[in-house]
Amino acid sequence: MLSLHDKVVAITGASSGIGEATARLLAQRDAAVVLAARRGERIDAIAQDIRHEGGRAVACVVDVTKPEDLQRLVSTTIDQYGRIDVLVNNAGIAPLSRLADLDTDGWSAMIDVHLRGMLNGVAAALPVFRKQGSGHLVTIASTAGMVAAPAMAVYGATKNAVRAVHEGLRKESTDGVVRTTAISPGYVITDLADSMTDPHMKNEIRTHMNAIGIPPAAIARAVAFAIEQPHDVEIGEINVRPTIQG
């Protein structure tokens, strides 16, 4: 029987949305989780809630744009539980805008969080995975990384880059030590719109989310499915959309 029993999983962006839902679900299924995010009070509260429900959880304040924070997340996970089986790169932002708006700060922020943040996770976890003889890298990408859309050019580019890095790592890891999974959600009901500075874009995205979005738990179940597989089975990519999303 497939199981998450005693898996040790670190999750970035765990203060809300997909990250929080993933932490809660994996803990319910007997994994030990380390919640990482910038909002320390929030992840502390979620970890405490998980422990009150009988799960195992600790919190670690992390800014994924800082390599030393990802190193600290990995070392904290090992200090607490003796190893790290899975790193879920979930932290994300979405200051969406049309290219003509020239929001260069927003472009840089998405590159830093999505691509550099994911690479910082790879740099921190990969040596440990190889030393342990096993490990699993899971990254939350996006269906926006598959098809270009207005106002999502840079956002989609960073997500597509994440998928490319995953595929490259997969091809470099055919010795059976490291598994990789890229999960691309469609519209999910989260607070991602909060990072949008354009009021029109924020309202548009929230309207789509409320109209057709699926709950974060749907993506959490995909994460659980990928990591519960036997070590000789790798789920390379999963796309999870609302049934009615075009």
MOGINOR-V58771 format. One record per backbone hydrogen bond with DSSP energy under -1.0 kcal/mol. CO is the residue of the C=O (numbers start at 0). NH is the residue of the N-H. Records with the same first field share a line. If there is no record, write none. Layout:
CO=NH ; NH
This chain:
3=6
6=31
7=84 ; 85
8=33
9=87
10=35
15=19
16=20
17=21
18=22
19=23
20=24
21=25
22=26
23=27
24=28
25=30
26=29
29=5
31=8
32=57
33=10
34=59
35=13
36=61
37=39
38=42
39=43
40=44
41=45
42=46
43=47
44=48
45=49
46=50
47=51
48=52
49=54
50=53
55=32
57=34
62=65
65=68 ; 69
66=70
67=71
68=72
69=73
70=74
71=75
72=76
73=77
74=78
75=79
76=80
77=81
84=135
85=9
86=137
87=11 ; 89
88=139
93=95
97=100
98=101
101=103
102=106
103=107
104=108
105=109
106=110
107=111
108=112
109=113
110=115
111=116
114=118
115=119
116=120
117=121
118=122
119=123
120=124
121=125
124=128
125=129
126=130
127=131
128=132 ; 133
134=178
135=86
136=180
137=88
138=182
141=144
142=145
148=151
150=96
151=155
152=156
153=157
154=158
155=159
156=160
157=161
158=162
159=163
160=164
161=165
162=166
163=167
164=168
165=169
166=170
167=171
169=172
172=175
176=134
178=136
180=138
181=237
182=140
183=239
184=142
186=213
187=189
190=193
191=194
192=195
197=201
198=202
199=203
200=204
201=205
202=206
203=207
204=208
205=209
206=210
207=211
208=212
213=188
214=217
215=219
216=220
217=221
218=222
219=223
220=224
221=225
222=226
223=227
229=232
235=181
237=183
239=185
241=244
